[in-house]
């Protein structure tokens, strides 16, 4: 492919990403992969170059561009001329995507801690973080194996350059490591898993944090719950690879409380890693900015409240509830934590066992610019 043809391919892909963002369809990575499955003529260098153009265009604009051409024009105008199967010459009055990091409507919703000088870090390319499975190995052994540096905050973590290939490595295949951002590891550490006998991961998804809890305390009973069969199905093979004993529990909406009845008052720990805006993961999924809408945020906030209310009765007296969201928005973080306490007088806030991030209300906020992690809000509550 010529350089011009690569830009044209990126335009076509970004058009699909824009449509998918509006329709809540597949993510950009999946769209890129599908595009090249039908274009076998493109070599590995072509695919890599096109992917770079696609994600550079996505990262460039906080607002949804008018089109793929509008998204690529500000960053690739020299290749617009019609030569080499490239995009046609641009007109002077043709729309061009504006540059930005945070959508305008989202800016006033950010935690006050996330000031504008931190915004560029929200969409910078993220490193690949690994979590050493301490039930099977040590971080030092895995650091030597991968030639990786330890992460600065998590005692389990290792850091590799962005886009490092890990899934084909023998240590990964043998369950010695999992790919997990350092911020996610810190959520598991905030649960103080070594001191727990019964732990419930109420929004387990594919089980990344349940696996971290199991690695820290293999003897504990860990119950991983979710309402999505597809997400939860990914946990079983991961647990087998890691040698982790985790109970999977598919909950039936809207009767989740019935499916949790046997755990009422029995859990030493309940982790609520709630569905959220994902604003803390924009550096990995920059098109997430195009997917978020005020209506979607309203629905997420209601869901977060509902899941917290489901979690509260499960915690035994003296037990702990940990609430986390991968978000920089005050509404999903500190405001949601405060609202939980106002509804549940039988809980009191307590600090996390590790001094990380910055205090934000009664929780802690991790951000890419301040901590080098994905963005997370973490709060702990003790049942009295």
N, C-alpha and C positions, 0 to 999 in steps of 0.2 A: 504494500500500500504506500502511496505517496504521502508526504506530510499533510497535503491538502485533503486527501481522501480520509486520513485518520480524523481530521477535524470534522469532516462531513459525517463520518460514522458517529462521532461523539454527539453531534447535533441530533441525529436520529435517536440515539439512546436517551439523551436528556429530554427530548419530546416525550418519550415513553415514561420516564421518571416523573415528569410533571403530571401527566395524566394519571399515573399510578398514585401519586401523592393526593390528588384530588378525589380519587375513587377508593382510597385506602387499600390499594393493591399491593403487589410484591415490592420488596425493597430494591434499592438501586443495584446492589451486588447481584441479586437474582436476575435482574433485567439485563445487566451486562453479560452474564453467563449465557442467558437464553439467546441473546443477539448473536453471539459468536458460534453457537451450536449450529446455526443455519448458514454460517459463512466460514466454511472450513479452509478457504483460501488464505485467511488471515493467519500469519505466523505469530509466534509467541511475542516477538518484539512489537508487532502491530497491536496485539491485544493489550499488552502492557501500556503502550503509548496512548491508545484510545481510552483505556480505563483512567489513566492519569488526567487526560483532558476532561473526562466526565466528572470526576470528583473535584478537580480544580474549579470547574464551572459551578458545581453545587456548593462548594465551600465559599465561593465568591459572593453569593447573594443570599441575604437573609429572607427576602420576600420571594414568592413564587414568580419566576420570570414569565414573560408573555409566551416564550417559545424556546426551543433549543438554540435557534439562531441568536435570539436575544441574550441567552445565557453565555454563549461562546464569543460573541462579538467583542466584549470588553477585554478578553484575555487572549484572543487568537485572531485579531483582525487582519494580520499580515497574510493569513492563509485564505482570506475571502477574495476570490478573483475569478473563480470558475475554471482554473487550470487544474490538471491532474485529478479529475473527478472530485474536485473540492467544491465548497459552497460558492454560490454566485456572489459577485461583488455587492457589497452593502451600500444601500442608499444613505444619504446624509440624514434623512429623517426617520430611518428605521429604528424601531425600539431596541434599546440596549438595557440589559439588567443592571440595576444599581448595585453598588458594593455595600456590604453590611454583614454584621455577625448576628445580631439579635433582632428578630422582627419588631417593628415599632410598637405593636400592640402588647408585646410581651415585656418590653423594657421596664415599665413601671411595676410589673409583677415580680421581678427578680428580688431575691434577698438583698437588702441594702449592703451586705458584705461584698457582693459581686459588683464591684465598681467598673466603670468603662475601661480602665486600663487593663483589666483582666479579660475583657471580652475576646480579644484575638485568640487567647489560649483555648476558648470553648470549641473552636473548630480546627485547631491545629491537629496534624496527624498524630495519632496516639501510638505509643510503643506496644509491644506484645508482652504482657505480664503473665507469668506462670506461677502457680501455687504448687510447691513441693508437697506430695502426699506423705506426711510425716508418719503415717501408719505403716509405710513401706520403705521409706528412704529418709535422707536428711537433705536440708537445703544445700549444705556444702557439697554433697555428692552430685546433686543436680546442677549446681553452679559450675562445677568442674566439667560435667558432661556437656553442657550447652555452651560453655565459655561465657556465662551470663553473670551480670552484676546483681548482687542482692538489692531488692527494693528497699528504700530508706525507712519505710514505716511499718511494713508487715514482716514479722519474723519468718513467715512462710514463703515470701515472694522472691521472684527472680525477674529481671527485666531484659528483654531482647529488643533489637531495633524494630521499627514499624515494618509490617508485612513479612516478618520472619516466618518461615514454614516450620511448623511444629508437628502437625498431624501425622506426618510420615516417619517421625522419629521413633526409634524403638522404645525409648523411655516413656513416651506418650502412650504407645500401644500397650505397654506393660503396666500402665496405671500409676506410674511414678510421679507424673505431673498432670495438672489440668490447666488449660488456658483460663485465666481469671484476673481481671483488673485488680490492682492493689486495693482500690476502694471497696470492692466487693469482699475481698479478704478481711478488710477492717470491720465490715459489718458482722462477719462471722466471729471475729475476735471480740466485738462488743457484746456478743452473747455469752462470753465467758464459758465456752462449751465444756471445758474440763471439769467444771463443778456441777454439771447437770446429769441427771439420770434419765429424764424424759424430755425430749425436745420436739416441738411441732413447728415445722416450716409451713405456714399456712398458705403462702402463694409461691409454691416451690418452682413452678415452671419446669424447666429442664433439669433443675436440681443442683445448680452450681454451689449454692450456699449450703444445702443439705450435705453435699459431699464434703465441703470444708468442715462442717460440724462433725461429721463422722470420722474424718481423718484426725481431728483433734481429740476425739473421745470415742474410740471404736466400741467401747462397752456400753455406751448409752443406747436407749431406745429412741430412734429418730423416725418421726412420721412426716412424710412429705405429702402435702395436699395441693390439689389444684382442681379447677373446674374444666380445664381443657385436657381432653384425652390425648390430643396430638402432642402437646407440650410435655405432659407427664410421661408419655411413652418413651421419651428420649432419656429419661433418668435411669431406667433399668439397665441398659447396656453400659452406661457410664459407671453405675455403681458396681456392676460385675467386673469391669476393667479395673476399678480402683480397689476392689476387694472390700466394699463397704456394705454393711447390712442396713438397708433403709426400707421402711414400709411405705409403699405407695398407696395413696388413698384418693380416688377420684370422687369429687363432690358434685352433687346434683343441684344445679341452680333451679329454683331459688330456695332449695331445701338443704342448704349447707349445714345449718344447725343440727338437723337430724343426723347427718352423717358424722358429726363431731360429738354427739351426745356422750359417748363412752369416755371421752377425754375431758369432760367437764371437771374442773378443779383438780386435774391430775398432772398438769404439765409444769415442770420446773422452769421451762422456757417456752415462750411462743414468739416466733419470728414472723413479723408481718413486713415482708419486702413487697410493698404494695404496687399494683399497676399505677403508672404515672405518665407524665408528659415525656419522659426520656430526655429532658433538656440537659441532664448531666452527661449524656452519651452522644452529644452532637459531634464530638470530634471523631467518633466512630461511625455515626449515622447522621451526617450533616443534612440529609434531606428530611430528617425528622422535624426541622424547622418549618418545612413546607406542609407537613401533615397536621401540625397542631393548629387547632381552631378554638375560639372561645367556647363553642358548644362542646367540643371534645374535652376541654379542660374542666368544664362544669360536670360532665359525666364522670370523669376520673376522680374529681374531688368527692363526689357522692359515693363512688365505689370505695375509695379509701376509708371514708367514714364508716361505711357498712362493714368492711372487713375488720377494722379495728373493733367494732362492736361485737363481731363474731368471735374475735380472739379473746376478749376480756374474760368471759366465763371459763375459759380453759385453764387459766393460770391459777395454780394453787396458792394459798396464802404464803407469803414470803418468796414466791416465784417472780419471774421477770418477763416482761413483755418488751420486745425490741421492735421499734417501728423504723422503717427505712424506705426512702424513695430515691431513685436516681434523677434528682431534680434540683434545680437552683431556684425554684419558685417558692416564695414565702407561703403561698396559699397551700402548697402540697407539703411543706416542711414544718416550720415553726408554728404556723397558724393551725395546721391540722393536729399537731401535738397538743397545743393549748386547748383546742376544742375537745379533744379526747378526755383530758383531765376534767373539763367542765361537765362532761357527761358521766364520768366514772369516778366517784369520790373514793372508791376503794383502792385507788392507785396513787402513788406519789412519784415524782420524777427523781431519777438518780443519774449521775454522770457515768459515762462509759469508763471501762477499766484502763483505757489507754488515752493519753493526752495527745490527740491528733486534731487536725482541722481547727476551726474557730467556733467558739460558742455562738449559737444562733437561737435565741430564745432558750428553751430548755433542752435543746439538742446541740449537735455539732454538725457543721457544714464543711464538707470536703469539696475543693474545686481544682480544676486543672492548673489554673494560674498560681494558686497558693500552695497546693499540695502535690501536684504532679500526678493526680489520680483522675479518674472520671468523677463527675460531680455527684455527691450523695449527701442527703440529710439523714442523720441517725439520732434517735432518741431512745432512752431506756426508762421504763416505769416498773416500780416494784409494787406487787400486790400486798396490801396491808392486812 
